[in-house]
Amino acid sequence: MSNLRSAVILGQLIRRQMSTVKEVPSSRFQRLKEVQAKYGVEDGIPSYMKGGFSDRILFGTTLILTAVGLVMSGEVLYKLSYPAKE
């Protein structure tokens, strides 16, 4: 029973300490908020393309690799469906 009581007391202490902490946000946090604001703007550009040129390169590479994978899958299915005659 004392373990339960000490756990409850510990929870209350942690809750009190967390609610009274007044921290100044770091510069990294401010930068994160700026990036989130940039991605949250409704300007007709999908969120996966808002990173600029590098996002376009990654998206194009993904499309090409997906197409190559589909073609190779089709090739395997064709070879398995119509095996070579000996």
Rosetta blueprint (number, residue, H / E / L):
1 M L
2 S H
3 N H
4 L H
5 R H
6 S H
7 A H
8 V H
9 I H
10 L H
11 G H
12 Q H
13 L H
14 I H
15 R H
16 R H
17 Q H
18 M H
19 S H
20 T H
21 V L
22 K L
23 E L
24 V L
25 P L
26 S L
27 S H
28 R H
29 F H
30 Q H
31 R H
32 L H
33 K H
34 E H
35 V H
36 Q H
37 A H
38 K H
39 Y H
40 G H
41 V L
42 E L
43 D L
44 G L
45 I L
46 P L
47 S H
48 Y H
49 M H
50 K L
51 G L
52 G L
53 F H
54 S H
55 D H
56 R H
57 I H
58 L H
59 F H
60 G H
61 T H
62 T H
63 L H
64 I H
65 L H
66 T H
67 A H
68 V H
69 G H
70 L H
71 V H
72 M H
73 S H
74 G H
75 E H
76 V H
77 L H
78 Y H
79 K H
80 L H
81 S H
82 Y L
83 P L
84 A L
85 K L
86 E L
